[in-house]
Amino acid sequence: MSRSLTFFAVALTAAVSWGLYHLAYEVQRLEDELIDYNRALLRDREAMQVLAAEWSYLTRPEALQERALRHLDMRPLLPVQIARIEHIPFAETLAPAGAVLSSGDIPLPRPRPRPLPFAATREAAYPNSQAAPRAGTPLPSSPVAPAPPFLQSAAPVPALAAARSAP
Amino acid sequence: MIARFLQRRQRRNPCHPADLQAPPSLVRLDGAAKEVIETGRTRLVTAALLFALCFVVLAARLVDLTFIRNDTEPRVARAATLVAKVDQFPVVDRAAIVDRNGTLLATSLRTASLYADPRKVLNAREAAAKLVRVLPELSQADITERLGSDRSFVWIRRNLTPRQQQQVITLGIPGLYFHGEQRRVYPQGALAVHAVGFTDVDNNGLAGIEAFFNERLRDPARAHEPLSLSLDLSVQHAVRDELLRSVAAHKAIGAAGIVLDARNGEVLAMVSLPDFEPGQVGEASKDQRFNRNTLGVYEMGSTFKTFAAAMALEKGLVNMKGGYDATHPIRIAGFTISDDHPKKRWLSLPEIYMYSSNIAAAKMAVDVGPAGQRAFMQKLGFLGKPAIELPEIGGPLYPRRWNTIETMTIAFGHGISVSPLQLASAVGAMVNGGLLVQPTLIRRDPLAPLPADRVISERTSRQMRQLMRLVVEQGTGKKAEAPGYLVGGKTGTAEKVGAGGYKRKSLLTSFVAAFPMHAPRYVVIAMLDEPKGTKETHGFATAGWTAAPIVGRLVTRIAPILGVPPVHETPEVRSAIAIPGFNAPAEPGRPQPTLQERKLASF
């Protein structure tokens, strides 16, 4: 009785020690792993900080403007190019687009009796810019932008018409 | 003596063979022997207790180390416990500065700085030769001397790039060490340099926001939280671009520009030219470092007639149909006050403002009186330093003796010098309904109450808006028109003070504007220092030709960025911004006044 109890106690001690030993090492291993992850995280955040600074540098408005002037055929936004959603008519109320375009007016039904009050070309909009236009892309000669495709045909746009006729 | 002591001990020792001759049961302990055994037992118990106590302490420490950890432990252990909070774990010690949209204006990056312990450098000459090969900007003679000194610490170069650091490591020179440092970086360069400021090599703010918020930016608890400014970099760039263009066109020696939110005082753009790269402060001249918007104070000229008119309207001394006689120049105390665009007749208030009549403005101010004018200027914040989050703030200059002649000159903007920022916030009060809002460079909390004081009534403010719009539609500021955005403003051309009085040729031209005039949201100021006339301006260098066009172009550019929709002038809008008889039809039932009639009215 006393002997088996002793054996049992010894065996239990051995098992618990073995278990604790492994548990302790497992915890340590996991902690090391965690520390590695956290270090990597901090390193990545440091890298992100560098990248954020670089991004901010590369997207300076000055640099973007210079690049846009060199590579894009765009001009600064003008007041007449901005319309509210309620200014856009429903498709079936539009006059035949040809008439709108040939009148030289912008195909938006906003009252605008005077001639265009703004610089009509890129050079005029940016007089002191040195950027030469890209070869082979002539600047738009007319200030009137081409009408979007759905305005160029007199027929109402099917999708819009369908949407309007739906109950 | 020692021998005798030992002998006695031996005799007394219970473990001595002499005492163990008989079996214990037969021993009768009493007296001295019993006492000795008791002593021994007590000593054993004491020792055992002491050991037990030690083990308890050890166990407690073990529990403390394994279960209870605190933040004073080294960083590696903290990294393990900070899993949940690692997002707030600052990478650097100084918080970033961003604009209102979160674009980075200033940030800190980790770098390595190279230093040496010259006593450990074996061959200074050879080490210097090697170093210069990797860091060619260093002078070999200088490095040789530094490495040959008998000090224990010399800087070689601060803030190496990672590549340079690797190259130095590869050289394998003994006695060289790296010190991990943080370097302040300004990705936007010169764009907002006067507002943001810069730091010294040890990351202490020396100017601008960097200096004003030095403590806040260094606060470890808030290092991960960027400081959000009210500036909008797109607007800032537009202002700088337009000013640069005008400075080049008119060969001006400097320029300043401000865009201010008239409703809450947020500064959206603040540009002072010439400027500099914040990374190269050392090479910047004093003129480049000078912030003309807050530190510079100038006699603003005719833009001050805005305040003369508002003051007279507010006091009820004149209304929109009233006016003053501007036929003859005023002669007072040896000075002559005359008009630049003399009409030589009676002028109504809108005409006074539109044609910028010095004579009438002076008469208007005299009617208010020196004390009243002084009080009004005080209310507008012209007699104190403006409160903005910058250390570079210039106090205004105004006469100590404020009598009739000073009142006259101040009415048209001479004799008082204020900063463009003060002018901007005062004009904001003129157009926003009469509230003077403290300007700020920090994004305002929309829920916090606005620090604002009423300076003029709603009614006067509406009349001021009409007057300012009239200047752009028909007066000296026609070039500031931006179709669709209803710009209103006032030109100001001041002669700069030089040796022996005002210099006719060196001008300071400014245009102060607001838009859209039916419900003003933004105040815009453009100022040119000593512009010259060009062929396009027919040789004129006045504000209407030099400063007003900047505002016109600028408003067209920034309004879409700021989300201001172009306005179609419906009759309601028209009636809000137009003055009957000038840029609107006369009121029904009243004949349209002609210039001749109004001239006769002075008799």
Interface residues (C-beta under 8 A of the other chain):
Chain A: E31 L34 I35 N38 R39 L41 L42 R45 E46 Q49 V50 A52 A53 E54 W55 S56 Y57 T59 R60 P61 E62 Q65 P76 L77 L78 P79 V80 I82 R84 R110 P111 P117 F118 P127 N128
Chain B: V76 A79 A80 L82 V83 V86 F89 V91 V92 T103 L104 L105 T107 S108 L109 R110 V185 P187 Q188 G189 L191 L233 S234 Q236 H237 A238 D241 R245 A248 A249 A482 P483 G484 Y485 T556 R557 A559 P560 P565 P566 H568
